[in-house]
Amino acid sequence: MNLDEASVCYLNGKFLPLAEAKISVLDRGFIFGDAVYEVIPVSSGTLLFIDKHLARFARSLAEIGIINPLAVDEWRACLEQLVALNNVAQCSIYVQVSRGVAVRDHAAPAGIVPTIFAMCRPMHVPSQPSRVRAITMVDPRWARCDIKSTSLLPNVLLRNQAVAKGVDEVLLVRDGLVTEGAASNVFVVSSGQVKTPPLSEKILAGVTRSEILDALSRLGTPVSEEDISPAQLREAEEIWITSSTRETACVYELDGHVIGDGNSYPIAARVYAHMQDHKRQFVTSGA
Ligand code: PDD
């Protein structure tokens, strides 16, 4: 089905058409970006890697001091029902929890009720890794990029600049080291070795990143979580960006320079094919 304004969303305990979902203008998510979110891929009607997504969601909520409004089983049931009601086999789920509605004051009053919202979005997964162009920029974000906050103004501005320059993603550099993309994690193949920046408060602990690390280990491909310099990025044989909606995309041009031979990504292609099998297995077994 078409995921448009008629599609079903979830708002505070009710399923209803997206066009009819309304929240207060005093919601702190709207006023302050005082909210966290998740994006969960759905394949053959199954919420992929749902435990990892719900664990990260719980962590984001805890880090900003919102009591998780639903238990893991309740989240699962709610999001599975959302997929079923939309009768859609492949999509992504966007889910956010804000601190709730209150008269505007930076300090949140005690006892407000969190606002819970979830919707399905269309998602296309190509049969091969897609090819993208990227630019590098200084990472202008806050110091807690490990929290999946809806306060995404820097990311929005970065993506707008990418679009204005006709490229797909911005790879970010902080203190002379590569952190991640504006909406993705980053891997490089450098001198035959796969590398990705280590987890820290400077990057989001991507679920796709984690799944790809597991896939590389199953494939027997060595990988290290280590700092990457912009020079290593430019000289890489392959650069991949990873996220729940893009899965793995290969950067064939960075800052106008061709990466590798600009055409072949043997390690990415192997990992991608393996990930498609792994997802099929996950759909069949549910784990
Ligand atoms: N974003 N880093 C950032 C800054 C991101 O926004 C994302 C994904 C990732 C990858 O995380 P994951 O593999 O769990 O999707 C890394 C989502 C897709 C979004 O904001 O829409």
Residues whose N, C-alpha, C, O or C-beta is under 5 A from the ligand:
A	BS01	PDD	V39 E180 G181 A182 A183 S184 N185 L204 A205 G206 V207 T208 R209 T242 S243 S244 T245
